Amino acid sequence: MVLTKRIIPCLDVTEGRVVKGIKFVEIRDAGDAVELGKFYDEQGADELVFLDITASSDKRKILIDLVERTSEQIFIPFTVGGGIRTVGDIKEILRAGADKVSLNTSAVKNPNIITEGAKIFGSQCIVTAIDAKRVYVNSPEEALDKITIKLSDSERYCWWEVYIHGGRTPTGKDAIQWGIDAQNLGSGEILLTSMDMDGVKEGYDLDLTKIFNEKLNVPIIASGGAGNPQHIIDAFKKGRADAALAASIFHYGEYSINEVKKLCQKEGIPMRL
Amino acid sequence: MTFYIAIIDYEMGNLKSIYKLLEYLNIKAVISSDPKEILNANGVILPGVGAFGDAMMQLKKKNLIQVIESLSEDRKPIFGICLGHQLLFSLSEEMGTYQGLDLIKGKVISFNLKNVEKVPQIGWNSVKFELKDHYLIEGIPNNSYFYFVHSYYVCPKDEENILGTTEYGTTKFSSIVFKDNIVGTQFHPEKSSKYGIEMYRNFINYCKK
């Protein structure tokens, strides 16, 4: 018996309801957040992630209400992200019953929020979410100040650039280096989203997941690209992820979590069943 | 007097999730640092997330160390969770050496990256029951999964205090302990779905006896 790999459905929420952006633009409605969360708990979800994609301050109360309702009915760990800007915001969300917060834009702009948050609430509840997009180069010499790797499926090289503001703003920052920094600042986990693969349903960016796993000691949650169970199996076996996050393949009932977990177990991946 | 459970509040960690779980089980609970309120409870939960040294300092500041000691002398049911369970032990090596509550003999030590892949251990791991009969594990299958988040673990001096064990990497550690009126889990039953809920139910039933 060993520590199992985790399967985490992600619920993009706005005003308490679940949506899933396809490549961050097109949005479809997929139901009530707490109901869906409960359903996933019964199906064997190992954790839940709520990402508040509106994240405007006037809608904050609705998010807090959602967090409270969730913590009253669901007894697995859950993470809340989206629009968290200050240590005060972290406190408010954890107080409402969330187990972890995920920080993205605010952590890039002010890395100190990771350290402060970890110091007050513990590293275990500070997840740094990184939206990373490939930047292809012909040789590592073209990007000497970046961590480049040779891609497994081509002769090309790439590094990954950090994007913020829900994937709209490139930062020029090296995602791998940022992951290492976030860990050293006190982040307990990394939620790693491939912007190239997100919404495409052709599998996770395995090179990205793998290099993060090699360079960091904290758990890596792979995100972006799951279209079928094999993609999740690959994220664990080839990408060596500690957890796989997925949305649409579960939301639209294409596969149940239990079904995916059984397939993973068949492939020798330790699962909680 | 009404039956209630006291969750000790010493400003370390998320007490709300335990409170909500008890509420879900229709059990009256108070989050409290008031000695009287804690001493009068039918059972006490010692939660906690954070660093061992800070936690002991907080307990001391709030004059709760004595309160917990007298609970123990009165044989009141005590349930330590995660850091709260580590605090039950004699001492910890987390960032220095700190004295614990010493209700169970043994010490708290860190995972070593030579033996495990990642620190902290975060996620679901299974618990092997070392005893067949104990109220806390009633109705829960052996090797069930529970949710762990920790970098340190306990080494009880007496093996007879070990109720459950877990393997992480090549390290096998004690994940449920017990002694007289005291139980403790390294994992978070309040985050471990149905079997975690069952564990709280078992504890409450014990408190009712």
Interface residues (C-beta under 8 A of the other chain):
Chain A: M1 V2 L3 T4 K5 R6 D41 D46 S71 E72 Q73 F75 I76 P77 L94 R95 A96 G97 D99 F121 G122 S123 Q124 C125 G188 E189 N217 V218 P219 D242 A243 R272
Chain B: G13 N14 K16 S17 K20 L21 E23 Y24 V49 G50 L113 K118 V119 P120 Q121 I122 G123 W124 N125 S126 K128 N143 Y145 Y147 F148 V149 T166 E167 Y168 G169 H188 E190 K191 S192 S193 G196 I197
